[in-house]
Structure formats: C-alpha cells, structure tokens
Amino acid sequence: MSYYFLIHRTSNLIANAFEAFEPEQPSSLYRLISVSDLVLGKYYATLAKHTEGTCVDAGEFALVSPSFKEAL
C-alpha cells in the first residue's frame, strides 16, 4: 500500500491523507501526491500544530519536508 495526499488545487491545502493500493483519480479540483511514511509522519506532526481543524497548506508543509517539495 502507498500513502497519498489529496491537495485542493485552488487553495493548495492538504485536504486528506490516506493509504490505498490504487486510489481513484479525484475530480479536477484535487490532485493526488504519493508520499512516504516518513513524510506522512511529518504531516501529522504539522497537522497537530493546527488548531480548530484547519488544514495544512502544501507550501507550508514543503518548507518542513524537502522530499514532499520534490514530489510537488
């Protein structure tokens, strides 16, 4: 299984993180990025710092995780 981020194209927010063998292609409003388990761990650490259920911005997360930045 692989890990994926679902990123909203317009807002550039990471809307969801999930695990799947072969994920379905999202609508044109979203894009999928395949990530490693290390990147996923960094994402959850960053998400924990956000309060009131706010999403992590992909640009903000790229500063924390250089390998995610390369995947963009």
PDB file with SEQRES, HELIX, SHEET and CRYST1 records, atoms N, CA, C and O in Angstrom:
SEQRES   1 A   72  MET SER TYR TYR PHE LEU ILE HIS ARG THR SER ASN LEU          
SEQRES   2 A   72  ILE ALA ASN ALA PHE GLU ALA PHE GLU PRO GLU GLN PRO          
SEQRES   3 A   72  SER SER LEU TYR ARG LEU ILE SER VAL SER ASP LEU VAL          
SEQRES   4 A   72  LEU GLY LYS TYR TYR ALA THR LEU ALA LYS HIS THR GLU          
SEQRES   5 A   72  GLY THR CYS VAL ASP ALA GLY GLU PHE ALA LEU VAL SER          
SEQRES   6 A   72  PRO SER PHE LYS GLU ALA LEU                                  
HELIX    1 AA1 ASP A   37  LYS A   49  1                                  13    
HELIX    2 AA2 ALA A   58  VAL A   64  1                                   7    
HELIX    3 AA3 PRO A   66  ALA A   71  1                                   6    
SHEET    1 AA1 3 LEU A  13  ALA A  20  0                                        
SHEET    2 AA1 3 SER A   2  HIS A   8 -1                                        
SHEET    3 AA1 3 TYR A  30  VAL A  35 -1                                        
CRYST1    1.000    1.000    1.000  90.00  90.00  90.00 P 1           1          
ATOM      1  N   MET A   1       0.843  -1.187   0.000  1.00  0.00           N  
ATOM      2  CA  MET A   1       0.000   0.000   0.000  1.00  0.00           C  
ATOM      3  C   MET A   1       0.882   1.242   0.000  1.00  0.00           C  
ATOM      4  O   MET A   1       2.004   1.242   0.506  1.00  0.00           O  
ATOM      5  N   SER A   2       0.339   2.280  -0.577  1.00  0.00           N  
ATOM      6  CA  SER A   2       1.041   3.556  -0.640  1.00  0.00           C  
ATOM      7  C   SER A   2       0.230   4.612   0.097  1.00  0.00           C  
ATOM      8  O   SER A   2      -0.973   4.464   0.314  1.00  0.00           O  
ATOM      9  N   TYR A   3       0.921   5.677   0.473  1.00  0.00           N  
ATOM     10  CA  TYR A   3       0.280   6.807   1.143  1.00  0.00           C  
ATOM     11  C   TYR A   3       0.112   7.937   0.144  1.00  0.00           C  
ATOM     12  O   TYR A   3       0.952   8.140  -0.733  1.00  0.00           O  
ATOM     13  N   TYR A   4      -0.989   8.672   0.288  1.00  0.00           N  
ATOM     14  CA  TYR A   4      -1.297   9.756  -0.633  1.00  0.00           C  
ATOM     15  C   TYR A   4      -1.817  10.969   0.117  1.00  0.00           C  
ATOM     16  O   TYR A   4      -2.446  10.857   1.169  1.00  0.00           O  
ATOM     17  N   PHE A   5      -1.534  12.135  -0.455  1.00  0.00           N  
ATOM     18  CA  PHE A   5      -2.152  13.380  -0.024  1.00  0.00           C  
ATOM     19  C   PHE A   5      -3.125  13.797  -1.107  1.00  0.00           C  
ATOM     20  O   PHE A   5      -2.829  13.685  -2.297  1.00  0.00           O  
ATOM     21  N   LEU A   6      -4.278  14.274  -0.699  1.00  0.00           N  
ATOM     22  CA  LEU A   6      -5.255  14.849  -1.601  1.00  0.00           C  
ATOM     23  C   LEU A   6      -5.168  16.361  -1.414  1.00  0.00           C  
ATOM     24  O   LEU A   6      -5.492  16.881  -0.347  1.00  0.00           O  
ATOM     25  N   ILE A   7      -4.730  17.060  -2.456  1.00  0.00           N  
ATOM     26  CA  ILE A   7      -4.484  18.501  -2.353  1.00  0.00           C  
ATOM     27  C   ILE A   7      -5.495  19.254  -3.205  1.00  0.00           C  
ATOM     28  O   ILE A   7      -5.672  18.963  -4.388  1.00  0.00           O  
ATOM     29  N   HIS A   8      -6.151  20.223  -2.586  1.00  0.00           N  
ATOM     30  CA  HIS A   8      -7.111  21.072  -3.291  1.00  0.00           C  
ATOM     31  C   HIS A   8      -6.316  22.035  -4.168  1.00  0.00           C  
ATOM     32  O   HIS A   8      -5.488  22.794  -3.666  1.00  0.00           O  
ATOM     33  N   ARG A   9      -6.562  22.006  -5.459  1.00  0.00           N  
ATOM     34  CA  ARG A   9      -5.763  22.788  -6.417  1.00  0.00           C  
ATOM     35  C   ARG A   9      -5.860  24.298  -6.188  1.00  0.00           C  
ATOM     36  O   ARG A   9      -4.850  24.998  -6.261  1.00  0.00           O  
ATOM     37  N   THR A  10      -7.041  24.794  -5.916  1.00  0.00           N  
ATOM     38  CA  THR A  10      -7.237  26.241  -5.794  1.00  0.00           C  
ATOM     39  C   THR A  10      -6.630  26.802  -4.514  1.00  0.00           C  
ATOM     40  O   THR A  10      -5.925  27.810  -4.550  1.00  0.00           O  
ATOM     41  N   SER A  11      -6.897  26.163  -3.401  1.00  0.00           N  
ATOM     42  CA  SER A  11      -6.423  26.684  -2.112  1.00  0.00           C  
ATOM     43  C   SER A  11      -5.041  26.166  -1.734  1.00  0.00           C  
ATOM     44  O   SER A  11      -4.381  26.737  -0.865  1.00  0.00           O  
ATOM     45  N   ASN A  12      -4.597  25.089  -2.380  1.00  0.00           N  
ATOM     46  CA  ASN A  12      -3.302  24.461  -2.089  1.00  0.00           C  
ATOM     47  C   ASN A  12      -3.251  23.855  -0.686  1.00  0.00           C  
ATOM     48  O   ASN A  12      -2.180  23.732  -0.092  1.00  0.00           O  
ATOM     49  N   LEU A  13      -4.409  23.482  -0.168  1.00  0.00           N  
ATOM     50  CA  LEU A  13      -4.482  22.866   1.156  1.00  0.00           C  
ATOM     51  C   LEU A  13      -4.496  21.349   1.021  1.00  0.00           C  
ATOM     52  O   LEU A  13      -5.088  20.800   0.092  1.00  0.00           O  
ATOM     53  N   ILE A  14      -3.835  20.684   1.961  1.00  0.00           N  
ATOM     54  CA  ILE A  14      -3.868  19.221   2.003  1.00  0.00           C  
ATOM     55  C   ILE A  14      -5.192  18.841   2.655  1.00  0.00           C  
ATOM     56  O   ILE A  14      -5.362  18.983   3.866  1.00  0.00           O  
ATOM     57  N   ALA A  15      -6.120  18.361   1.849  1.00  0.00           N  
ATOM     58  CA  ALA A  15      -7.476  18.082   2.314  1.00  0.00           C  
ATOM     59  C   ALA A  15      -7.590  16.739   3.011  1.00  0.00           C  
ATOM     60  O   ALA A  15      -8.459  16.554   3.863  1.00  0.00           O  
ATOM     61  N   ASN A  16      -6.707  15.784   2.653  1.00  0.00           N  
ATOM     62  CA  ASN A  16      -6.807  14.452   3.222  1.00  0.00           C  
ATOM     63  C   ASN A  16      -5.484  13.719   3.034  1.00  0.00           C  
ATOM     64  O   ASN A  16      -4.738  13.987   2.093  1.00  0.00           O  
ATOM     65  N   ALA A  17      -5.211  12.807   3.930  1.00  0.00           N  
ATOM     66  CA  ALA A  17      -4.078  11.891   3.822  1.00  0.00           C  
ATOM     67  C   ALA A  17      -4.642  10.492   4.006  1.00  0.00           C  
ATOM     68  O   ALA A  17      -5.398  10.244   4.946  1.00  0.00           O  
ATOM     69  N   PHE A  18      -4.277   9.574   3.112  1.00  0.00           N  
ATOM     70  CA  PHE A  18      -4.851   8.240   3.201  1.00  0.00           C  
ATOM     71  C   PHE A  18      -3.908   7.208   2.603  1.00  0.00           C  
ATOM     72  O   PHE A  18      -2.904   7.540   1.972  1.00  0.00           O  
ATOM     73  N   GLU A  19      -4.259   5.952   2.821  1.00  0.00           N  
ATOM     74  CA  GLU A  19      -3.479   4.813   2.350  1.00  0.00           C  
ATOM     75  C   GLU A  19      -4.347   4.015   1.381  1.00  0.00           C  
ATOM     76  O   GLU A  19      -5.521   3.768   1.656  1.00  0.00           O  
ATOM     77  N   ALA A  20      -3.771   3.609   0.243  1.00  0.00           N  
ATOM     78  CA  ALA A  20      -4.534   2.842  -0.745  1.00  0.00           C  
ATOM     79  C   ALA A  20      -3.590   2.090  -1.668  1.00  0.00           C  
ATOM     80  O   ALA A  20      -2.436   2.477  -1.854  1.00  0.00           O  
ATOM     81  N   PHE A  21      -4.107   0.993  -2.251  1.00  0.00           N  
ATOM     82  CA  PHE A  21      -3.339   0.259  -3.256  1.00  0.00           C  
ATOM     83  C   PHE A  21      -3.323   1.051  -4.556  1.00  0.00           C  
ATOM     84  O   PHE A  21      -2.257   1.402  -5.062  1.00  0.00           O  
ATOM     85  N   GLU A  22      -4.490   1.327  -5.088  1.00  0.00           N  
ATOM     86  CA  GLU A  22      -4.644   2.108  -6.314  1.00  0.00           C  
ATOM     87  C   GLU A  22      -5.812   3.072  -6.110  1.00  0.00           C  
ATOM     88  O   GLU A  22      -6.968   2.698  -6.305  1.00  0.00           O  
ATOM     89  N   PRO A  23      -5.513   4.303  -5.720  1.00  0.00           N  
ATOM     90  CA  PRO A  23      -6.608   5.239  -5.447  1.00  0.00           C  
ATOM     91  C   PRO A  23      -7.314   5.674  -6.732  1.00  0.00           C  
ATOM     92  O   PRO A  23      -6.710   5.719  -7.803  1.00  0.00           O  
ATOM     93  N   GLU A  24      -8.590   5.988  -6.605  1.00  0.00           N  
ATOM     94  CA  GLU A  24      -9.337   6.528  -7.732  1.00  0.00           C  
ATOM     95  C   GLU A  24      -8.856   7.949  -7.993  1.00  0.00           C  
ATOM     96  O   GLU A  24      -8.477   8.661  -7.063  1.00  0.00           O  
ATOM     97  N   GLN A  25      -8.871   8.352  -9.234  1.00  0.00           N  
ATOM     98  CA  GLN A  25      -8.479   9.715  -9.572  1.00  0.00           C  
ATOM     99  C   GLN A  25      -9.540  10.683  -9.062  1.00  0.00           C  
ATOM    100  O   GLN A  25     -10.732  10.484  -9.300  1.00  0.00           O  
ATOM    101  N   PRO A  26      -9.113  11.723  -8.367  1.00  0.00           N  
ATOM    102  CA  PRO A  26     -10.084  12.691  -7.840  1.00  0.00           C  
ATOM    103  C   PRO A  26     -10.627  13.589  -8.950  1.00  0.00           C  
ATOM    104  O   PRO A  26     -10.181  13.529 -10.096  1.00  0.00           O  
ATOM    105  N   SER A  27     -11.580  14.405  -8.589  1.00  0.00           N  
ATOM    106  CA  SER A  27     -12.128  15.360  -9.556  1.00  0.00           C  
ATOM    107  C   SER A  27     -11.035  16.355  -9.941  1.00  0.00           C  
ATOM    108  O   SER A  27      -9.951  16.354  -9.359  1.00  0.00           O  
ATOM    109  N   SER A  28     -11.323  17.184 -10.904  1.00  0.00           N  
ATOM    110  CA  SER A  28     -10.331  18.146 -11.382  1.00  0.00           C  
ATOM    111  C   SER A  28      -9.995  19.208 -10.338  1.00  0.00           C  
ATOM    112  O   SER A  28      -9.047  19.973 -10.515  1.00  0.00           O  
ATOM    113  N   LEU A  29     -10.765  19.258  -9.254  1.00  0.00           N  
ATOM    114  CA  LEU A  29     -10.497  20.230  -8.191  1.00  0.00           C  
ATOM    115  C   LEU A  29      -9.346  19.796  -7.284  1.00  0.00           C  
ATOM    116  O   LEU A  29      -8.807  20.607  -6.531  1.00  0.00           O  
ATOM    117  N   TYR A  30      -8.972  18.526  -7.355  1.00  0.00           N  
ATOM    118  CA  TYR A  30      -7.952  17.973  -6.467  1.00  0.00           C  
ATOM    119  C   TYR A  30      -6.862  17.277  -7.261  1.00  0.00           C  
ATOM    120  O   TYR A  30      -7.050  16.930  -8.427  1.00  0.00           O  
ATOM    121  N   ARG A  31      -5.721  17.075  -6.618  1.00  0.00           N  
ATOM    122  CA  ARG A  31      -4.652  16.265  -7.204  1.00  0.00           C  
ATOM    123  C   ARG A  31      -4.118  15.329  -6.128  1.00  0.00           C  
ATOM    124  O   ARG A  31      -4.185  15.633  -4.937  1.00  0.00           O  
ATOM    125  N   LEU A  32      -3.595  14.206  -6.555  1.00  0.00           N  
ATOM    126  CA  LEU A  32      -3.020  13.217  -5.651  1.00  0.00           C  
ATOM    127  C   LEU A  32      -1.506  13.298  -5.696  1.00  0.00           C  
ATOM    128  O   LEU A  32      -0.912  13.430  -6.766  1.00  0.00           O  
ATOM    129  N   ILE A  33      -0.891  13.220  -4.535  1.00  0.00           N  
ATOM    130  CA  ILE A  33       0.558  13.174  -4.429  1.00  0.00           C  
ATOM    131  C   ILE A  33       0.911  11.937  -3.605  1.00  0.00           C  
ATOM    132  O   ILE A  33       0.430  11.781  -2.482  1.00  0.00           O  
ATOM    133  N   SER A  34       1.740  11.071  -4.150  1.00  0.00           N  
ATOM    134  CA  SER A  34       2.207   9.899  -3.419  1.00  0.00           C  
ATOM    135  C   SER A  34       3.319  10.329  -2.468  1.00  0.00           C  
ATOM    136  O   SER A  34       4.232  11.054  -2.861  1.00  0.00           O  
ATOM    137  N   VAL A  35       3.238   9.878  -1.211  1.00  0.00           N  
ATOM    138  CA  VAL A  35       4.233  10.258  -0.199  1.00  0.00           C  
ATOM    139  C   VAL A  35       4.718   9.024   0.557  1.00  0.00           C  
ATOM    140  O   VAL A  35       4.070   7.977   0.549  1.00  0.00           O  
ATOM    141  N   SER A  36       5.859   9.166   1.203  1.00  0.00           N  
ATOM    142  CA  SER A  36       6.416   8.072   2.006  1.00  0.00           C  
ATOM    143  C   SER A  36       5.830   8.103   3.414  1.00  0.00           C  
ATOM    144  O   SER A  36       5.158   9.061   3.797  1.00  0.00           O  
ATOM    145  N   ASP A  37       6.092   7.053   4.175  1.00  0.00           N  
ATOM    146  CA  ASP A  37       5.605   7.021   5.557  1.00  0.00           C  
ATOM    147  C   ASP A  37       6.316   8.065   6.416  1.00  0.00           C  
ATOM    148  O   ASP A  37       5.728   8.563   7.376  1.00  0.00           O  
ATOM    149  N   LEU A  38       7.559   8.407   6.098  1.00  0.00           N  
ATOM    150  CA  LEU A  38       8.283   9.457   6.817  1.00  0.00           C  
ATOM    151  C   LEU A  38       7.606  10.810   6.601  1.00  0.00           C  
ATOM    152  O   LEU A  38       7.419  11.574   7.547  1.00  0.00           O  
ATOM    153  N   VAL A  39       7.245  11.098   5.364  1.00  0.00           N  
ATOM    154  CA  VAL A  39       6.554  12.352   5.048  1.00  0.00           C  
ATOM    155  C   VAL A  39       5.194  12.378   5.735  1.00  0.00           C  
ATOM    156  O   VAL A  39       4.777  13.418   6.245  1.00  0.00           O  
ATOM    157  N   LEU A  40       4.505  11.254   5.753  1.00  0.00           N  
ATOM    158  CA  LEU A  40       3.206  11.174   6.412  1.00  0.00           C  
ATOM    159  C   LEU A  40       3.333  11.487   7.907  1.00  0.00           C  
ATOM    160  O   LEU A  40       2.496  12.190   8.474  1.00  0.00           O  
ATOM    161  N   GLY A  41       4.379  10.962   8.535  1.00  0.00           N  
ATOM    162  CA  GLY A  41       4.619  11.262   9.952  1.00  0.00           C  
ATOM    163  C   GLY A  41       4.860  12.743  10.187  1.00  0.00           C  
ATOM    164  O   GLY A  41       4.353  13.309  11.155  1.00  0.00           O  
ATOM    165  N   LYS A  42       5.626  13.372   9.314  1.00  0.00           N  
ATOM    166  CA  LYS A  42       5.874  14.814   9.427  1.00  0.00           C  
ATOM    167  C   LYS A  42       4.583  15.603   9.221  1.00  0.00           C  
ATOM    168  O   LYS A  42       4.351  16.627   9.865  1.00  0.00           O  
ATOM    169  N   TYR A  43       3.751  15.104   8.310  1.00  0.00           N  
ATOM    170  CA  TYR A  43       2.466  15.765   8.067  1.00  0.00           C  
ATOM    171  C   TYR A  43       1.602  15.746   9.329  1.00  0.00           C  
ATOM    172  O   TYR A  43       1.044  16.774   9.713  1.00  0.00           O  
ATOM    173  N   TYR A  44       1.490  14.588   9.972  1.00  0.00           N  
ATOM    174  CA  TYR A  44       0.656  14.503  11.175  1.00  0.00           C  
ATOM    175  C   TYR A  44       1.215  15.353  12.306  1.00  0.00           C  
ATOM    176  O   TYR A  44       0.449  15.895  13.103  1.00  0.00           O  
ATOM    177  N   ALA A  45       2.539  15.479  12.393  1.00  0.00           N  
ATOM    178  CA  ALA A  45       3.146  16.357  13.399  1.00  0.00           C  
ATOM    179  C   ALA A  45       2.806  17.817  13.101  1.00  0.00           C  
ATOM    180  O   ALA A  45       2.531  18.594  14.016  1.00  0.00           O  
ATOM    181  N   THR A  46       2.826  18.183  11.830  1.00  0.00           N  
ATOM    182  CA  THR A  46       2.476  19.552  11.439  1.00  0.00           C  
ATOM    183  C   THR A  46       0.987  19.802  11.646  1.00  0.00           C  
ATOM    184  O   THR A  46       0.596  20.872  12.112  1.00  0.00           O  
ATOM    185  N   LEU A  47       0.162  18.832  11.306  1.00  0.00           N  
ATOM    186  CA  LEU A  47      -1.283  18.956  11.479  1.00  0.00           C  
ATOM    187  C   LEU A  47      -1.649  19.135  12.955  1.00  0.00           C  
ATOM    188  O   LEU A  47      -2.596  19.855  13.271  1.00  0.00           O  
ATOM    189  N   ALA A  48      -0.919  18.495  13.847  1.00  0.00           N  
ATOM    190  CA  ALA A  48      -1.195  18.599  15.281  1.00  0.00           C  
ATOM    191  C   ALA A  48      -1.003  20.034  15.787  1.00  0.00           C  
ATOM    192  O   ALA A  48      -1.602  20.425  16.788  1.00  0.00           O  
ATOM    193  N   LYS A  49      -0.176  20.806  15.102  1.00  0.00           N  
ATOM    194  CA  LYS A  49       0.066  22.199  15.498  1.00  0.00           C  
ATOM    195  C   LYS A  49      -1.065  23.125  15.051  1.00  0.00           C  
ATOM    196  O   LYS A  49      -1.187  24.242  15.555  1.00  0.00           O  
ATOM    197  N   HIS A  50      -1.887  22.672  14.116  1.00  0.00           N  
ATOM    198  CA  HIS A  50      -3.009  23.480  13.632  1.00  0.00           C  
ATOM    199  C   HIS A  50      -4.187  23.301  14.573  1.00  0.00           C  
ATOM    200  O   HIS A  50      -4.506  22.186  14.985  1.00  0.00           O  
ATOM    201  N   THR A  51      -4.817  24.394  14.901  1.00  0.00           N  
ATOM    202  CA  THR A  51      -5.942  24.342  15.832  1.00  0.00           C  
ATOM    203  C   THR A  51      -7.259  24.499  15.077  1.00  0.00           C  
ATOM    204  O   THR A  51      -7.292  24.963  13.938  1.00  0.00           O  
ATOM    205  N   GLU A  52      -8.306  24.114  15.720  1.00  0.00           N  
ATOM    206  CA  GLU A  52      -9.670  24.277  15.219  1.00  0.00           C  
ATOM    207  C   GLU A  52      -9.905  23.607  13.873  1.00  0.00           C  
ATOM    208  O   GLU A  52     -10.720  24.082  13.082  1.00  0.00           O  
ATOM    209  N   GLY A  53      -9.205  22.513  13.602  1.00  0.00           N  
ATOM    210  CA  GLY A  53      -9.454  21.733  12.404  1.00  0.00           C  
ATOM    211  C   GLY A  53      -8.994  22.349  11.102  1.00  0.00           C  
ATOM    212  O   GLY A  53      -9.486  21.971  10.039  1.00  0.00           O  
ATOM    213  N   THR A  54      -8.069  23.283  11.153  1.00  0.00           N  
ATOM    214  CA  THR A  54      -7.581  23.884   9.914  1.00  0.00           C  
ATOM    215  C   THR A  54      -6.675  22.914   9.178  1.00  0.00           C  
ATOM    216  O   THR A  54      -6.019  22.073   9.793  1.00  0.00           O  
ATOM    217  N   CYS A  55      -6.643  23.034   7.866  1.00  0.00           N  
ATOM    218  CA  CYS A  55      -5.825  22.166   7.027  1.00  0.00           C  
ATOM    219  C   CYS A  55      -4.403  22.717   6.912  1.00  0.00           C  
ATOM    220  O   CYS A  55      -4.157  23.900   7.144  1.00  0.00           O  
ATOM    221  N   VAL A  56      -3.492  21.844   6.553  1.00  0.00           N  
ATOM    222  CA  VAL A  56      -2.101  22.231   6.340  1.00  0.00           C  
ATOM    223  C   VAL A  56      -1.949  22.709   4.903  1.00  0.00           C  
ATOM    224  O   VAL A  56      -2.408  22.045   3.973  1.00  0.00           O  
ATOM    225  N   ASP A  57      -1.311  23.846   4.719  1.00  0.00           N  
ATOM    226  CA  ASP A  57      -1.031  24.363   3.386  1.00  0.00           C  
ATOM    227  C   ASP A  57       0.139  23.584   2.791  1.00  0.00           C  
ATOM    228  O   ASP A  57       1.138  23.351   3.473  1.00  0.00           O  
ATOM    229  N   ALA A  58       0.025  23.183   1.529  1.00  0.00           N  
ATOM    230  CA  ALA A  58       1.080  22.391   0.885  1.00  0.00           C  
ATOM    231  C   ALA A  58       2.392  23.171   0.809  1.00  0.00           C  
ATOM    232  O   ALA A  58       3.467  22.586   0.941  1.00  0.00           O  
ATOM    233  N   GLY A  59       2.313  24.481   0.599  1.00  0.00           N  
ATOM    234  CA  GLY A  59       3.526  25.302   0.564  1.00  0.00           C  
ATOM    235  C   GLY A  59       4.212  25.366   1.913  1.00  0.00           C  
ATOM    236  O   GLY A  59       5.439  25.300   1.998  1.00  0.00           O  
ATOM    237  N   GLU A  60       3.422  25.493   2.966  1.00  0.00           N  
ATOM    238  CA  GLU A  60       3.961  25.492   4.333  1.00  0.00           C  
ATOM    239  C   GLU A  60       4.619  24.140   4.634  1.00  0.00           C  
ATOM    240  O   GLU A  60       5.696  24.077   5.226  1.00  0.00           O  
ATOM    241  N   PHE A  61       3.956  23.071   4.219  1.00  0.00           N  
ATOM    242  CA  PHE A  61       4.488  21.743   4.502  1.00  0.00           C  
ATOM    243  C   PHE A  61       5.747  21.461   3.690  1.00  0.00           C  
ATOM    244  O   PHE A  61       6.622  20.725   4.146  1.00  0.00           O  
ATOM    245  N   ALA A  62       5.850  22.035   2.497  1.00  0.00           N  
ATOM    246  CA  ALA A  62       7.051  21.854   1.673  1.00  0.00           C  
ATOM    247  C   ALA A  62       8.285  22.426   2.364  1.00  0.00           C  
ATOM    248  O   ALA A  62       9.395  21.940   2.145  1.00  0.00           O  
ATOM    249  N   LEU A  63       8.107  23.448   3.193  1.00  0.00           N  
ATOM    250  CA  LEU A  63       9.232  24.006   3.957  1.00  0.00           C  
ATOM    251  C   LEU A  63       9.705  23.042   5.034  1.00  0.00           C  
ATOM    252  O   LEU A  63      10.887  23.018   5.377  1.00  0.00           O  
ATOM    253  N   VAL A  64       8.787  22.251   5.565  1.00  0.00           N  
ATOM    254  CA  VAL A  64       9.099  21.283   6.620  1.00  0.00           C  
ATOM    255  C   VAL A  64       9.690  20.000   6.043  1.00  0.00           C  
ATOM    256  O   VAL A  64      10.559  19.378   6.653  1.00  0.00           O  
ATOM    257  N   SER A  65       9.214  19.613   4.866  1.00  0.00           N  
ATOM    258  CA  SER A  65       9.600  18.340   4.268  1.00  0.00           C  
ATOM    259  C   SER A  65      10.136  18.537   2.846  1.00  0.00           C  
ATOM    260  O   SER A  65       9.353  18.659   1.904  1.00  0.00           O  
ATOM    261  N   PRO A  66      11.454  18.567   2.686  1.00  0.00           N  
ATOM    262  CA  PRO A  66      12.030  18.734   1.348  1.00  0.00           C  
ATOM    263  C   PRO A  66      11.627  17.632   0.368  1.00  0.00           C  
ATOM    264  O   PRO A  66      11.481  17.896  -0.825  1.00  0.00           O  
ATOM    265  N   SER A  67      11.446  16.407   0.851  1.00  0.00           N  
ATOM    266  CA  SER A  67      11.060  15.321  -0.069  1.00  0.00           C  
ATOM    267  C   SER A  67       9.637  15.539  -0.580  1.00  0.00           C  
ATOM    268  O   SER A  67       9.329  15.161  -1.710  1.00  0.00           O  
ATOM    269  N   PHE A  68       8.765  16.141   0.227  1.00  0.00           N  
ATOM    270  CA  PHE A  68       7.420  16.479  -0.244  1.00  0.00           C  
ATOM    271  C   PHE A  68       7.509  17.562  -1.311  1.00  0.00           C  
ATOM    272  O   PHE A  68       6.791  17.518  -2.310  1.00  0.00           O  
ATOM    273  N   LYS A  69       8.379  18.522  -1.098  1.00  0.00           N  
ATOM    274  CA  LYS A  69       8.558  19.606  -2.072  1.00  0.00           C  
ATOM    275  C   LYS A  69       8.970  19.035  -3.430  1.00  0.00           C  
ATOM    276  O   LYS A  69       8.501  19.502  -4.468  1.00  0.00           O  
ATOM    277  N   GLU A  70       9.840  18.032  -3.423  1.00  0.00           N  
ATOM    278  CA  GLU A  70      10.251  17.397  -4.673  1.00  0.00           C  
ATOM    279  C   GLU A  70       9.088  16.680  -5.348  1.00  0.00           C  
ATOM    280  O   GLU A  70       9.015  16.630  -6.576  1.00  0.00           O  
ATOM    281  N   ALA A  71       8.181  16.125  -4.551  1.00  0.00           N  
ATOM    282  CA  ALA A  71       7.040  15.387  -5.106  1.00  0.00           C  
ATOM    283  C   ALA A  71       6.017  16.313  -5.760  1.00  0.00           C  
ATOM    284  O   ALA A  71       5.244  15.894  -6.622  1.00  0.00           O  
ATOM    285  N   LEU A  72       6.025  17.576  -5.335  1.00  0.00           N  
ATOM    286  CA  LEU A  72       5.077  18.527  -5.925  1.00  0.00           C  
ATOM    287  C   LEU A  72       5.449  18.758  -7.364  1.00  0.00           C  
ATOM    288  O   LEU A  72       4.783  19.528  -8.058  1.00  0.00           O  
TER     289      LEU A  72                                                      
END                                                                             
